[in-house]
Amino acid sequence: QVLLVESGGGSVQPGGSLTLSCTAYGFTFSTRAMNWYRQAPGQERELVATITRAGDGTDYADSVKGRFTISRDNAKSTVYLQMNSMKPEDTAVYYCHVQRFREDYWGQGTQVTVSS
């Protein structure tokens, strides 16, 4: 059974930093690209960042380029999202995601709030 467990959310002031973690269970982590999504109140869920299986390729939404960094540790079955220079518009629930055999799997979500 695939399980994604996120941690690291919280509240931060504008300009601050947070790091999210997502540990995966139930599949061979190193064989799947991993993604971070976010969903703000009243808005659709959007893709924030993607990392390849080996961690040698990444892609970001334009809104977070240069501020967020996705990385992974395949030995720990964990993907990270380092968020710097945070803005109030980064406030959302952040979700870890993997697609496996055309099935989508999501973590439970972790709340990130950026406010002064």
C-alpha positions, 0 to 999 in steps of 0.5 A: 500500500502506497503511503506518503507522509508529509511534515514540516509545515507551519507559519512563517513571516514574509521573507522566511524559510520552511522545509517540507519533507515527504517520506514514502512507503509501499513502493520502490521510491527510486523508480518514481519521479516525485512532485509537490503540489499546493492548494490555496483556499478557493483555488485549484491544486497546482503543481509546484515542483517536480524531481526525476527518479535519480534527482538529476532533473527538476522543474518548477512553477514560474511563481516559485522559481529561484525561491523553492528547491526540490530534492530527494534522498532515495536511501531515505525514501524522502523528498524535500521542498526547501522554500525561501523568500516566502510570500503571503501568496505561498500560503496553501496546503502542500501535498506530496504526490506520486503517480504509479501505474497510472494511479495518483497517490497523495499525502495528507497535506501540510498547511503552510501560512505566510503572514506578518 
